[in-house]
Amino acid sequence: MKASKSLLAGTFLLFSSVCQASYIVNFAELADGENNGGGALTTGPLGESAHNPLKYEWDDMVMRVIGMENPTGKVDDTGKNYRSYAYLDSGNAGLGVCTIVDDDGQCNPSSDDNVSFEEFIRIQFDQAVNVESITINNNHDGGFTDSSRLKIETDILDSGDLNLGIVSNTLTNDDLGWVLDMANSNWTESFTLRYLGKSDQIDRHFYLESIEFSKVPEPSILALMGLGIFGLSLTRRKIKK
């Protein structure tokens, strides 16, 4: 009986440790000089700053963020998208894209610090994760309207167009921005946030405020969990006999 309880407790603890491996990175807080994500920004200082790329690291995971743009006709000699800076913009904003920075690492002009027409953010992880939610805002440019549209692409999911001005099953409006529920996005190692608005729209900008995600359990951990459950079932059978 004691062995059965010990096996049950061990299996429960292992299962709990796997399920609790959740992470939240708040880019708006990083831009304002705060870091509550449990890891470290390793490519530059906290506060408003440009990164190429931005790296945020935990003991067991690395997240890499690239700012990109693809204006008509502007490609490098390999035909790929043009690399810009991932930019942390302060003042209740978050992560955007900046093309040119000055000697102090500040965006120049200062208005070019968000994700705008023909710009996008690429977020990469060094392992598979499950993206649970994404928060975006347009706090520096008057919010979103019904014509504002965003596209989310992951390794295995294409959201299509999301209308940011309409509350739906995947979009909820809170005090700080729009929260996109990505709980059913499946597992991915990278995803892209792209703005689909027209070039003449006043509200054609957004900031990535925060992301929440969890680690995907490794096959070896799942195998141990299965072995523990199987062992528990055998122990119970012996006790009954």
C-alpha positions as CSV (number, residue, x, y, z in Angstrom):
1,M,0.0,0.0,0.0
2,K,2.9,2.4,0.9
3,A,4.5,1.7,-2.5
4,S,1.3,2.4,-4.2
5,K,1.0,5.8,-2.5
6,S,4.6,6.7,-3.2
7,L,4.2,5.8,-6.9
8,L,0.9,7.9,-7.0
9,A,2.6,10.8,-5.4
10,G,5.6,10.7,-7.7
11,T,3.4,10.5,-10.8
12,F,1.4,13.4,-9.5
13,L,4.4,15.6,-8.8
14,L,5.9,14.8,-12.3
15,F,2.6,15.6,-13.9
16,S,2.3,18.9,-11.9
17,S,5.8,20.0,-12.9
18,V,5.0,19.5,-16.5
19,C,1.7,21.3,-16.4
20,Q,3.0,24.3,-14.5
21,A,5.8,25.1,-17.0
22,S,4.1,28.3,-18.1
23,Y,5.8,31.5,-19.2
24,I,4.7,35.1,-19.6
25,V,6.8,37.8,-21.3
26,N,5.5,41.3,-20.9
27,F,7.3,43.5,-23.5
28,A,5.5,46.6,-22.3
29,E,7.1,46.1,-18.9
30,L,10.5,45.4,-20.4
31,A,10.3,48.7,-22.3
32,D,9.4,50.5,-19.1
33,G,12.4,49.0,-17.2
34,E,10.7,46.2,-15.4
35,N,11.3,42.4,-15.8
36,N,8.9,40.0,-14.2
37,G,9.2,37.2,-16.7
38,G,11.5,35.0,-14.7
39,G,14.3,35.2,-17.3
40,A,16.8,37.8,-18.6
41,L,17.0,40.1,-21.5
42,T,20.4,39.3,-22.8
43,T,20.8,41.5,-25.9
44,G,20.6,44.9,-24.3
45,P,19.4,47.0,-21.4
46,L,15.9,47.1,-20.0
47,G,13.9,50.2,-21.1
48,E,13.4,51.7,-24.5
49,S,15.9,50.1,-26.8
50,A,16.6,48.4,-30.2
51,H,17.6,44.8,-30.6
52,N,18.8,42.9,-33.6
53,P,17.6,40.3,-32.7
54,L,16.1,40.5,-29.2
55,K,16.8,37.5,-27.0
56,Y,15.1,36.6,-23.7
57,E,16.6,33.6,-21.9
58,W,15.5,31.3,-19.1
59,D,17.6,28.5,-17.6
60,D,15.8,26.0,-19.8
61,M,14.6,28.0,-22.8
62,V,15.6,30.8,-25.2
63,M,13.2,33.1,-27.1
64,R,14.4,35.1,-30.1
65,V,12.5,38.0,-31.7
66,I,13.3,39.5,-35.1
67,G,11.8,42.7,-36.5
68,M,11.2,42.5,-40.3
69,E,9.8,44.6,-43.1
70,N,9.0,43.8,-46.7
71,P,8.2,47.0,-48.6
72,T,7.5,46.6,-52.3
73,G,10.8,46.0,-54.1
74,K,12.9,46.2,-50.9
75,V,14.6,42.8,-50.5
76,D,18.2,41.8,-49.9
77,D,20.4,40.0,-52.5
78,T,18.9,36.6,-51.5
79,G,15.4,37.8,-52.0
80,K,14.4,37.4,-48.4
81,N,12.6,39.9,-46.2
82,Y,14.5,42.9,-45.0
83,R,15.8,42.7,-41.4
84,S,14.9,45.6,-39.1
85,Y,15.2,46.1,-35.3
86,A,12.9,44.6,-32.7
87,Y,12.1,47.7,-30.7
88,L,11.0,48.0,-27.1
89,D,8.9,51.2,-26.9
90,S,8.2,52.7,-23.5
91,G,5.1,54.4,-22.2
92,N,2.5,51.5,-22.0
93,A,3.4,50.3,-25.5
94,G,5.5,47.2,-26.0
95,L,7.4,45.5,-28.9
96,G,7.5,47.0,-32.3
97,V,9.7,47.2,-35.4
98,C,12.2,50.0,-36.2
99,T,14.2,50.5,-39.4
100,I,16.8,53.0,-38.3
101,V,18.2,53.7,-34.9
102,D,20.6,56.5,-33.7
103,D,23.9,56.2,-31.9
104,D,22.0,55.9,-28.6
105,G,20.0,52.9,-29.8
106,Q,16.7,55.0,-30.1
107,C,14.4,54.7,-33.0
108,N,14.8,57.5,-35.6
109,P,12.2,58.9,-36.3
110,S,10.6,58.1,-32.9
111,S,7.3,57.5,-34.6
112,D,8.7,54.5,-36.5
113,D,8.6,52.2,-33.4
114,N,5.6,50.0,-33.9
115,V,4.5,47.2,-36.2
116,S,3.0,49.0,-39.2
117,F,2.1,48.4,-42.9
118,E,4.4,45.8,-44.5
119,E,6.1,45.1,-41.2
120,F,6.0,42.0,-39.0
121,I,7.5,40.4,-35.9
122,R,8.9,36.9,-36.0
123,I,9.2,35.1,-32.6
124,Q,11.3,31.9,-32.4
125,F,11.8,29.4,-29.6
126,D,14.6,26.8,-29.2
127,Q,12.0,24.2,-28.5
128,A,8.3,23.5,-29.1
129,V,5.8,25.6,-27.1
130,N,2.1,26.0,-26.9
131,V,1.2,29.7,-27.4
132,E,-1.8,30.3,-25.0
133,S,-2.4,34.1,-25.5
134,I,-1.1,37.2,-27.2
135,T,-1.9,40.7,-26.1
136,I,-1.5,43.6,-28.5
137,N,-2.4,47.3,-28.2
138,N,-2.4,50.5,-30.2
139,N,-2.1,52.8,-27.2
140,H,0.1,55.4,-28.9
141,D,-2.2,55.8,-32.0
142,G,-5.8,55.9,-30.8
143,G,-6.7,52.2,-30.5
144,F,-8.2,49.9,-33.2
145,T,-11.2,50.3,-35.5
146,D,-13.3,47.8,-37.3
147,S,-11.0,48.0,-40.3
148,S,-7.9,47.0,-38.4
149,R,-6.7,43.6,-39.3
150,L,-3.9,41.3,-38.0
151,K,-2.6,38.0,-39.3
152,I,-1.0,35.4,-37.1
153,E,1.1,32.6,-38.7
154,T,2.7,29.7,-36.8
155,D,4.6,26.7,-38.0
156,I,1.4,24.7,-38.3
157,L,-1.4,27.3,-38.1
158,D,-2.5,30.2,-40.3
159,S,-5.2,32.3,-38.6
160,G,-6.2,34.2,-41.7
161,D,-7.4,37.7,-41.1
162,L,-8.4,38.7,-37.6
163,N,-10.5,41.9,-37.4
164,L,-9.2,43.8,-34.4
165,G,-12.3,46.0,-34.1
166,I,-14.7,43.2,-33.4
167,V,-15.0,41.1,-30.3
168,S,-15.3,37.4,-31.3
169,N,-14.5,34.0,-29.8
170,T,-10.8,34.6,-30.3
171,L,-10.5,38.3,-29.4
172,T,-11.4,39.9,-26.1
173,N,-10.8,43.6,-25.2
174,D,-9.3,44.4,-21.8
175,D,-8.0,47.7,-20.3
176,L,-4.6,47.3,-21.9
177,G,-5.4,46.0,-25.4
178,W,-6.7,43.1,-27.3
179,V,-6.1,39.6,-25.9
180,L,-6.0,36.9,-28.5
181,D,-6.9,33.5,-27.1
182,M,-4.5,31.0,-28.7
183,A,-5.2,28.0,-26.5
184,N,-6.0,25.9,-29.5
185,S,-3.1,26.9,-31.6
186,N,-1.3,23.6,-31.1
187,W,2.5,23.3,-30.7
188,T,4.9,25.5,-32.5
189,E,8.6,26.7,-32.5
190,S,7.9,30.0,-34.2
191,F,5.1,32.4,-35.1
192,T,4.7,35.7,-37.0
193,L,2.5,38.7,-36.2
194,R,1.8,40.7,-39.4
195,Y,-0.3,43.8,-39.9
196,L,-2.7,43.6,-42.9
197,G,-4.2,47.1,-42.8
198,K,-4.0,49.4,-45.7
199,S,-1.1,52.0,-46.0
200,D,-3.5,54.9,-45.7
201,Q,-5.2,53.9,-42.5
202,I,-4.6,56.1,-39.5
203,D,-4.7,53.2,-37.1
204,R,-2.3,51.0,-39.1
205,H,-0.1,50.2,-36.1
206,F,0.2,47.8,-33.2
207,Y,2.5,46.8,-30.4
208,L,3.0,43.3,-29.1
209,E,2.4,43.8,-25.4
210,S,2.8,40.3,-24.0
211,I,2.7,36.6,-24.8
212,E,1.9,33.7,-22.6
213,F,3.0,30.1,-23.5
214,S,3.9,26.8,-22.0
215,K,6.5,24.2,-22.8
216,V,5.6,21.1,-24.7
217,P,6.4,18.0,-22.5
218,E,9.3,16.1,-23.9
219,P,8.6,12.5,-25.1
220,S,10.9,11.1,-22.3
221,I,8.8,12.9,-19.7
222,L,5.6,11.6,-21.2
223,A,7.0,8.1,-21.3
224,L,7.9,8.3,-17.5
225,M,4.4,9.5,-16.7
226,G,2.9,6.6,-18.7
227,L,5.3,4.2,-17.0
228,G,4.3,5.5,-13.6
229,I,0.6,5.2,-14.3
230,F,1.1,1.7,-15.7
231,G,3.1,0.7,-12.5
232,L,0.3,2.1,-10.4
233,S,-2.3,0.0,-12.1
234,L,-0.2,-3.1,-11.7
235,T,0.2,-2.4,-8.0
236,R,-3.5,-1.9,-7.5
237,R,-4.2,-5.2,-9.2
238,K,-1.8,-7.0,-6.9
239,I,-3.4,-5.5,-3.8
240,K,-6.9,-6.6,-5.0
241,K,-5.6,-10.1,-5.5
